[in-house]
């Protein structure tokens, strides 16, 4: 039996003989395995552990074979296969510059967290490979400022930079309190994956699934959704000095809500950042994100090369 399993896309890749080596991302007992290699029908993968690395090999070529596993110190792994967090930090800076996000007021540290979670959610199969839209909310900013960014990472375009409301239980002009509890009317921090569109009391709305246990995992049960609202407008700010507030939902301008929903519906990533240092998330693992982004890039290069590099057994 195989010692590990890849997600469906990469598992199918394992049944293709490749003349050129490519990298994949797999899983072992729920842990992320980085740096897998497909070559002539053989798959190998590894996962970083403190002071060591586990390597699993599963031969799926026509010749068959059994799985094998051994451990060796991380320092013995070839330099090409080590997770390069320095390169990842540079990649984040490049993205940040390409989108001119500094001019929009989005802090690079918030963008880094959002992008890291985006890659890790993809690596864990929570978000389809084809979904390249990332939404970011920064609740450290007052509600009178534009604090929602929606970015198309593939097209390298900033789709929206606009207003977004927080929950009335979270504070007045600035959100300072956050909760995962029903009836708290507070916003919840963390990573979300967008769900299905439905029509409710706020009109066309988008369901959200919270990914962070203890922080936003009750979002669907709490009916925390993205929807349009009349109190999310410059006219409301002029009257009240701030936006109106929701019951915990990230409400957006009514005039933009349909377009926003159409761009982010169906399993894209939304990250809501807030003040303080209480928030913790497994999706903020920089090393794992660095590995995934690097390996995914190599897969894309391999598949965009000559079709003669792939042949079925």
N, C-alpha and C positions, 0 to 999 in steps of 0.2 A: 504494500500500500504506500502511496506517496506520503512523504513526511510533511508536505505542506500543500496548500491549495492557492491558486491564483484567482483573481476575480475573473468573471466569464470571458471578458475580452482577451486578457492575457493567457487564460487557459487555452483558448482556441489558438492563440499564437504559438503555444507550445506544441501544437500539432502541425506546424509549418516548419519545414527545414529552411534555415537561413544560411546563406553563404557568408554573410557578415554578422558579427556578434551584435546583439542588441540587449538592452537592459529592461527588466520588468520589475514590478512591485508585487509581492505576494504576502501571504499571511501564514503564521504558525501559531495555533492556539490563541488567536485573537491579537497576536503581536505583529507589528508591521515588519516585513522582511524586505530589506533594501538591497539593490544591486544584483538582482537575479540576471543570469545570462542564458540566452537561448542560442544554441549553436549546434547545427546538425542534429536537431532533435533532442538534445540534452538540455535540461533546465537546472541551474544551480541558483541558490539564493542564500542570503544571510541576514541575520538580525543582530544589531549591536547590543551587547550586554555589558555591564560594568567590568572593564578590564579584559574582555574577551569577545569573541564573535562566533556565532553558531552557523555552520554552513550545511545546507541540506541539498542533496542532489537526487533528482528523480529522472531516470532515463525514460523518455516517452517516444524515442525513435523506433524505427521498424525493427531494430535488433532486440528491443525489450531491455530488461535489466531491473535490478532491485534498487531501492533507495538506500543511501548511505549518509551518515552524519558524523562530523567530528568538530572539535573545538581547537582554536589556536589563538594566540594573542593578537589583539588588534594591530599592533605595530608590525606584524608580519604580513598583513594584508597589503597587496600592491597599492601604491599611491593613487593610481587612477580610480580605484574603487572606493576610496575613503570618502565619507561625507564631507564636503567642503563648505563649511558654514561661512567662510570668508567670501567665497564666490557667491553664496546665496545673499549675503548682505549687500554685495555689489549689485546683484540682480534687482533687489528691492529698490536700491537707490536709482537704478536705471529706469525702472518702471515709474517710480515717483517723479523723476525728471521728465520722462516722455509725456506723462499726463499733465505736467505743469501743476501738480497738486499743491505745491507750496503757495502758489498765487491764490488758491481757493481757500486757504486756511486749514487744510487737513494736515495734521501733524504727522511726520514720517513714522513716528513710533506707533501711532494708531494704524496707519496703513500697513506697517510691517506685521502687526498682530493679525489684522484682517487677512492679509495675503497668506500668512503662515497657516491660519485655520482653513483657508480655502484649499490649499494644497493638501493638508492632512485629511480634510473631509473627502477629497477626491481619492486620496490614497486608500482610505478605508471603505470606499465604495458607496459613500452616502450621497455623492453627487455624480451624475453621469459625466463621462469624459467630454462630451460635446458642449456642456454648459460652462460658459466662460465669462459669465456676468457676476460681478462682486458688488454688493451693496454695503455701505458703511454708514453707521450713525454714530456721531460723537456727542454724547450727552454731557460732556464737560463744558460745552458751550451753552450760552443762554438761548432760549427758544426764539428770540427775535432774530437770531443769526441763522443762515443757511447751514445746516449740520447733517444733511443727508447727501451722500455721494453714491452714484450708481455708475459703475465702470465696466466697459466691455474690454476685457483683457486681450481677447483675440484681435479685435479690430483696433485696439489701442485708442479708444475714444471714451471721453467722459460724457455719458449719456444724460445724466441729470445731476444738478447741484441745487438743492432746494430746501425748503423748510420741512420740519417734521416735529410733531408734538410728542410730549411724554405724558405719562399718567398723572392724574391730579393728586394721587397719593405720594408721588415722588417729589413734589415741591412746586414752587411758584414759577418764577422765570427760569430757574436752573434746577435740574433734577439732582437731588442729593440722596434720595432713598430709593431702594430697589427691592423687589420681592418676587418670589415664585409662588406666592400664596393666593388662592382664590379670594375674591372680594377685597383685596388690598388696594385695588385701583392704582397699583404701582407698576412702573415699567420693569422689565427684566433684562439684565445684561447677558451678553454671550452670543454664541453662534446659533443661527437658525438656518433651516433649509425650508425654502418656500414650498407650499403645497398647492392645493387646487383652488380654482376660482369659484366663488358662489355669490349669490345675491341675497343680502340681508338687510337689516334696518338702516345700514349706512350705504346701501346700494351695492354696486359691484365691489367685492372685497376678496382678499387673498389670505388663505389660511397659512399659518406658520407652525413649524415643528421645532421646538427647542432642543438643542443637542447637548446642553450642559446640565448634568444632574445637579440638583440643588440650587441652580441659578435660573433656568428657564424651561426645564423639562415639562412643566405643567402648562405650557403656553396653549396647547390645543384645548385642554380641559377648561382653561380660563377664558377661552374664546379670544385670545390675543391674536389679532389679525391686522393686516395692513389695509387701510381704507381711506377714502377721501373724507374731508370734513371742512365745513365752512369757516370754522374757527382757526384754520391753518391758512392764514392770508396776511398780506401786508396791511390791509384795512383793519383787521383785528389788532395787529400790533400797534397801529397808530392810535387806536382807542384805548387799549389796555396796557401798552408798554411791553407786552409779551403775547405769545400765542395762547389760544385756549388749550384746554387739556382733555385728554381722553380718559378712559377707564383702564389704561395700561397699554393700549394699542399704539403702534407707531403710525399716527394719522398724518396724511400728506395733503397738499392742496387739491381741492376738488377738480380743478381744471387739468391737473396732471395725473390724476389717479389712474385713469384707464391706460394711459401710455406707460406709466411705471409698472402697473400690474402685468401688462403684456410683455414687457421686457424681462421681468424677474420671475414670472410664474414657472411652475413645473421643475422644482428642485435646483434652484440656484442658492448661493450663499448670502446671508445677511448677517452682519456683525454689528452688535450694539455695544459700544464702549462707554464707560462711565468713570466718574471720579473715584479716587481711593485705590487701595491695593488689595482689597478683599477678594476680588474675582480671580479664580483659578480655572484653568481648562486644560484638558489633555490635548486639545487641538492647538495649543500654543507651543508645541514641541518643535523648536527651530531646526534641530538636527534632522528629524524625520521629514519636515517640509523641504529642507535643502536637498535631501536625498531624492525625494519624489520629483521635485521640479527638475533636477538634473537628469534623472533617468527618463522622465517623460519626454524631455527635450530630445534625448538621444533616440528614443523610440520614434518620435515624429520625424527625425532626420532619416532614420533607417527606412521608414515606410514611404518617404517622399523621394527616395533614390530610385534607381532603375528597377523596373518590375522584374528584371531578370535575377534580382537578388533574392527573390522568393520562389520556391517551388514546392508543390505538395508532394508528400511521399507516395 
